């Protein structure tokens, strides 16, 4: 047989479908059918929501779960695109970083109700009398609970790329674009994936507010698990809450097995180490698609396009911006840029002052400051307790890949558990034992956000180089010396990222946690979250703006005075390589 005939026969065998192609094709077609079926519901007229209101019949939960998951998947896709663009610009441009990172601090501190207050009307007017407008408002609300965490993670990773890897890219004469796709993105991938999982689970925490929207006189209820939970709480239906929890658990297991675990197993090749990973993560879904023939052949054109795009020689600045110049023009540009930032900030502050001073006085400002300091105290105490508990546990899990695989779905479920579902227990206990709501409603603030610390610490411990662990073992470092000299410095940048997003998330959660209800029983705790929640429910926009502005200022100051110095310390002193 001629060599040409041999190559043709080999190509034919490579393209011939096998049993794995059949199984994978069934999964792909099934996913496409579900996506199309769920997407069709968004084209219905808005009046359809009134004709078919949300029902507590468990038979409706599969459809509700599908609608919720599609919103969350669309939000996570938008969050990923936002992360790649925003984090890359902030990490590579020093002058852009001066604006973008403080803005990111502000965005993560703006409560989800604050976004809903101003975006619901916008999206509803964008698609009048259509469900699509309400769906986009819900997706945007979920996006705001996902994007900031992922962006901080990628920004932190790009700023902490080991120096020896940077020198390798220089020796290979890679362009800025090539460096981004061959170094920055792969190095950021392990932490980004764990934060994406946390963001996906964090979306469940706010899904009730995003699907059962009430802003003043505007009420929109979209079919979904969140609106199902809201109705069950309103009607004090414990069996319905149990069905919702079961549906959440099944959905989380499904997207863990079908989406996140394959991605984690695929991304293990991006771990930064000089020795092979002892126990690489596995995924039956990834193994299934790797065994296919025809489907893998279908992806070859996309792989070729990816290689072509990632190999383009486009000049981009290095992370941190261009090399600092001592010349007068550079200092002049920096001064002008800083002046523009300060002028823009002063103008925004003036507009806010004019709007608020028309209807509010000094007494309202003092009330907001008092409530803000109360919530700040709660956040500090809760983050400190979460750190003491979850840092050791996260290190223990992250250093054991097989254990991380088994715990991953459980951690995602706990992170996804909405605080609203804990309201019955807390409200009944507080009323029955006559407890102080100001103290015992506080744990609801950290119920969903503590997992940001755990997931980031797991990501840091998982990415910790095995050769450094072996070096510490050969030097007989153990006990407190191992914690202080080896693992805590290694995971410190990841912890700071998790702590920043956990503290920001706790401020957001205060709006839900400081105002708890179960049927006709309502409990309020003093704090800024309760202030914003009551103002939103009353449609009092000036007080909503005042509360959100106070929350943004407090979170930004706390980040600037506490987290950013720690972040800079980790980048300067605890960088690998």
N, C-alpha and C positions, 0 to 999 in steps of 0.2 A: 504494500500500500504506500502511495506517495505521501511525503510529509504534509502536503496541502490537504490531502484527504484525511489524514490523521487529525490535523488541527480542526477540520470541519466536523469530524465525528466527535471529538472532545467537546467542541462548542455546543453541539447538539445535545450531548449528555448533560452539560452544565445548565442548559436552558430547559431540559425536560422536567416537568413538574413532578414532585414526589408527594408523599402523604403529608409531609409537614406544610407544603404549599396549600393543600386542601384545608387543613386546620386553620392556618393563618388567614386564608382567604375568607373563611367563615367568620372569623373574629373581626376582620376588617369590614366586611359587608354588614355585619351586625352593628358595628359601631357607626357606620355611615347611615344606616336606616334609623337608628335612634337619634342621631344628630339631625337628620332631615325631618323626622317626625316632630321632635321638640322644636325645631326652628319654625315649622309651619304654624305653631301656635302663636308666634309673635306677630304674624301678619293679620290676626283677627282684629275686628273693631273693638274699641275700648268698652263699648256697651256689653260685650261678651262677658267681661269680668263681673258685671252686675247680674247677668242672667244665670251664670254658673258660679256662685260664690264658693269660697273655700269650705270644704266639708271635713268633718272629723272621721268620716268613714275610712277605715284602714285600707280599703280597696283602692282608694285614690292615691295612697302614698307612693307607689311606684312611679306614677306620672309626675307627682310633685317632686320626687327625688330627682327624676330626669331633668325637669325644668331647672331645679336649683343647681345641679351639677353642670349643666350647660352654661349657666350664667357664670359659675365659678371658673370653668375652664376658659371661657372667653376672657374673663378678667385676668387670669393668670398669664394668658398669651399676651394681652396688652401690657401687663406688668413686666413681662420678660423683655419685650421690645423697649419699653420705657427704661428699664434697668440698663440695657446695653448702651443706649444712647446717652442717658443722663449721667450714669456712673463713669463712662469713658471720657466724656467731656470734662466732668469735674475732676477726674484724676489726672488728666493730661494737660489741662490749662490752669495755671496758677491763678490768673485773673478771673477766669470763670468760676473757679473753686471758691473765691472770696464771696461770690453771690449765691452759687448753687447749693452749697452745703448748709449755710444758714436758712435758705429757703426750704431745703429738705427738712431741717429741724422744725420749721414752722408747719410744713405740710403734714408731718407725722403727728404734730400736736393738735392740729385742727380736728375736732371730734367728727365722727361720721354724721351725726345729726347736723353739724354745721355745714357739711357738704350738701346733705339732703335738703336743707332749708333753702339753698339757693340754686341747686341743680335740677330739682324735680320740675319746677315750673319751666326751666329752660328746655329740658328734653321733651316735656309734654307739649310745649309750643312748637318744638322742632318737628314733631310728628303728631299733629292734632288728631284727636279721636281715634288713635291707633294704640294697640297694646305695645308696639315697638318703642314708643316714647317712654313708657313706664319701664319696659325691660332695660333700655339703655341707662335710665336713671339708677336702676338696681345694680346693673353691671358696674357702673361708675362708682357706686358706693362700695361694692366689694373690692374693686380695684384700689380704692383708697385705703383699704385694710391690708392690702398685699404688697403694693409696689415699694413702699418706703423701706421695708425690711430688706428686700432683695437688693435694692439700690445701695443701701449702706454696706451690705455684705460684699458686693462686687467692688465698690469703691475701696473698701478696706483691703481686699485682696490685691487689687492693682497697685495700691500704695506700698504693699509689703512684699512684692516680688523679690526673691533672694538676689543678691548682687551678682553671684556667680552666674545665674541664669541670664541676667541682663548683659553681662560681659560676653556670654556665649552668643546672644543675638547680635551683638556688635561685631564679633569675630566672623560671623556668617554674613555680615552686611545686609541684615534684614531691614526692609523699609518699615516705617511706622505702622502701616496697615498690616504687613506680615507679622510684625511683632505682636500686634493686638490679637490676631487670630491664632498664632502659634505659641504665644507665651502668656499673655494677659488672660485670655479667656480660659485656656486649659488650667492655669494655676488657680483661677477663681472658681472653677467648676465645682469641686467638692463642696465648698462652703455655700455656693449659690444654690446647689440642689437641695441641701438640707434646709436652707432658708426658704426655698420655694415650697417645700413640704410644709414648713411652718406657716408660710403665708396662705397656702391652700387651706390648712386647718384653721388659721386665724380668720379666714373668710366666713367659716361656719359660725364663729363667735358673734359676728355682726349681721348674719344672714337674716335674723328676725327683724332688725331695724331696716334692712334693705328691701325686704319683701312686704312688710306691713308698714307702709309709710304714712305717717300722719304729721303734717306741717300746717298748723293753723286750721283753716277750713278745708284744706285739700287732703283727701284720704284716698290712697290707692293700695289695693291688696292684690298682689300677684300670687297665682298658685305656686306653692313651693313648700319645702319643709319648714322654712322660717315662718311663713304665715300660718302654717298648720300649728306650729308650736305656740305662736301668739294667741291663736284662737283657743287652744287647749288650756293655756294659762288663764285666759279671760273667763272660760267656762269651768275652771277648776276640774278638768277631766284628767285624772291620773292615768287611766289606761291609754288615752290618746298620747300622753307624754311618753309612756313606755314604748308605744309603737313608733313614735318619732325617734327615740333613742336607738331602737333596733334598726330602723331604716338608715340612720346615720352610720351606725356601725357597719352594716353591710356595704354601704356605698364607699366608706373609707377603705375597707378591706379590698373592694373591687379596684379602686383607682390606685391603691398601694401596689397590688399585684400586677395590674395592667400598665401602669404608667411610671410610678416613682421607683419601684424596685428594679425594673429594667434599666432606668436611667442611672441609678446608683451603681449597678454592676458594670454598665458601659463606661461610666466616668472614673472607675477605679484606676484605669490606665493613666489618669492625669495626676495621681498622687506624686508629690515631690519627695523622692527618696532615691538612694543609690543602691539599695538592696530590695529584692523582690518582696512584695506583700505576703505575709505568712498565710493568711486566710482571706483570699479575695472574696468579695460578696458575689452571690450567684442569683440568677433569675431564670425561672423556667420560661417566661415569656421571651426574654432575650435569646435564650438557647433555641427556642422554637423558630424564631425568625432567622437565626444564624444557620439553621439546618435547611431552610428553604432554598430552592433553586430559582424558580421562575420569578418569585417576588424580589429576590435579591438582584436578579438581572434587571428588573424594572427600575430599581433604584440607582443603577449605574449612571444614567444621564444626570441625575441630581448630584451624585458624588463628583462627577466631572465638573459640573457647574460650581460646586462648592470649592473644589481645588483651584479652579480658574479664578474665582473671586478672591479667595484667601491668598493667592500668590500675586495679586496686583501690587505693583510697586508704587504705593501712594504714600507720600510723606505725611507723617503725623508727629506731633510733639511727644516727647517722653512723658511718663507719669510725673506729675509735679510741675509740668510746664517746662519751657525752654531753660537752658542753663542761665543762672542768674548773671546778669551783666552789671558791671560797675559803672557803665557809661551814664552820662547825664540824660540822654533820651529815654532810657529805660526807667529811670527814677521819675522822670517827668510824666511818662505815660502812666506809671503806677499811681502817682499823685492825682492825675486827672481822673483815672478810673475810680479811685477811692472817693473823690469828690462827687462823681456821678452817683455812686452807690448811696452816699450819705444824703445827697439831694433827693434821690428817689424815695429813700426811707422817710425823710422829713416830710415830703409831699404826701405820702401815704398816711403818715401819722396825722397830718393836718386835716386831710379829708375825713379820716375816722373821727377826729375830734369834733369837726363841724357837724357830722351826722349825729353823733351821740349827744353833744351839748344841746341840741335842739329839744330833746325830750328827757334827758337824764341830768342829774346833779351830782355834787360831790358825795352826798350820802350813798348813792348807788355805787360809786367807785369804791368807797370804803367797805361796803358790804362785799363786793367782788374780791377785793384784796384779802379780807378776812377769810372768805370761803376758799380762795385760792391757796392760802397758807395752810389751811386745814387739810386740803387735799394733798398738798405738797408733803406734809408730814406723813400722811398715809403712804404715799408713794415711796418715800425714803425708807420707812420701816419695812414695807412689804418687799421692796427690791433687796434689802439687806438680808431678810429672812430667806428669800428665794435663792440668793447667792450662796448662803451657807449650806442650804440643802442640796441644790441641784448641781453645783460645780463638782463636788466629789463624785456624785452619781453619774454625771455626764462624762467625766474622765474615765470612770470605770467601764461604762458602756462603750465609749468611743474606741478604747484600746482593745476591744474584743469584737471584731467584725461579725462573727457568727451570732453573738448575743445581740448586737445592734440590729441584725436582720430580724430576730424574733421579737424584739421590743419595739421596733419601728412602727408597726400598725397600732400597737397599744398607745404609744406616745402620740401618734397622730390623732387617735380617737380622743384621748384626754385633752389634747390641744384644741380639738374641734368642739369640745363639749361647751355649748353656750351657757353663759352664766344664768340666763333666763330659766333653764331647766333646773337649776339649783334653788330658784326662788321659793318653791313650796317648802323645802326643808328648812331654809333659813328663816322665812317669814313665820312658819308655824313654830319653830323653836324659839325665836325671839319673842313672839307673843305669849307662848305657853310659859316660858321661864322668866318673862318680864325683863329681858336683857336690853342693854343699851344699843340702839341701832347704829349709833356713831362708831361703835367698836366692832360689832358683830356683822355688820354689812360690809366692812372693809375687805375681808377675804375674797369677796366676789370680784374686786378690782384686779386681783392677781391670779384669779382662777384660770383665765385663758392666756394671760400674757407671760406668766412665769416660764412657759415652755419656750419662749424665745431664748432665754438663757440656756436651758437644757439643750435645745437643738443646736445652738451655736457652739456650745462646749463639746457636744458630741462630734460636730463637724471638725472642730479644731483638733480634738484628740484623734479622730480618724485620719486626719491629714498629717498628723505628727510623724516625721520621718522615722522609719524603723531603724536606720543606722544610728540615729541619735539615741534611741532607746537602748540599742546594743552597746553604744559607747558608755552610757550611764551605768549599764549593768557591769561592764568590764571595770569601771572605776569604783564599783561597789557603793554606788550612791543609793541610799534607801531612806525610808521614813520621811521625816520632815525635810531633810536635805534634798531628796528626790523631788518633793513637791515644790520647794522653793527655788531650786536650781535648774530643774529640768522641765517638768510638765506645766507648771503655772506660767513661766515665761513663754512656753511654746503655744499655749492656748490663749494668752492674754488678749491679743488683738481680736480674736473671735469672741471672747467674753465681753469685751467692751462693746462690740457691735450688737451682741445680744442684749446687753444691759441698756444700751441706748434705745433700742426698739421696744424692750420690755417696759421701760419707764414711760416712753411715749404711748405705748399701748395701754398702760395702766391709767394714764390721764384720760384716754378715750373711753376706757371701760368704766371710769367713774360715773359717766352719764347714765350707764345702765345699772351700776352697782349701788349708787347712792340713792336710787329711787327704785324700790322693789315692791312688787305687788303680787298678790295671789287671790284671784277673784275680786271680792270687794274690800279686801284688806290691803292697805297701802302703808308702806313704811318709808320714811325719809331720813337721810343722814345729812348733817350739815356739810357743805362742801361745794366746790365749783361745779362738779358734775350735776348735782341736784339743781343748782341754780340754772344751768343751761337747759336741762331737761324740762323744768317747769316753764321756762321762758319759751322754749320751742313748742311745747304743748299748747300754750296760750297764744302762740303766733305773735309774740312780742319781739319783733325783729331788732329794735335798738338794744334790748337786754341780751338777746342772742349774740349780737355783734360784740357787745361789751364783754360777755363771758368768754367768747372765743378769743377775743383779743388778749384778755388777761391770761388765758391758758397758753396761748402762743408765746407771750412774753415770758411767763414763768418757765415753760419748758425750754425755750431758747436760752435763757439765762442759766438755767441748771446745766444744760448741755455745754454751754460755753465755759462755765466756771468749774465743772466737775469732769464731764465725760471727755470733752475735747483735749484738756491737758493730759488725761490718762491715755487717750488715743495717740497723741503726739509722742508721749513717753514710750508706748509700745512700738511705734513706728521707728523711733530713733534708737532705742536701746535693746529691744527684744526682737529684732528682725532676723529671720533665718538667713544664713548665707552672708 
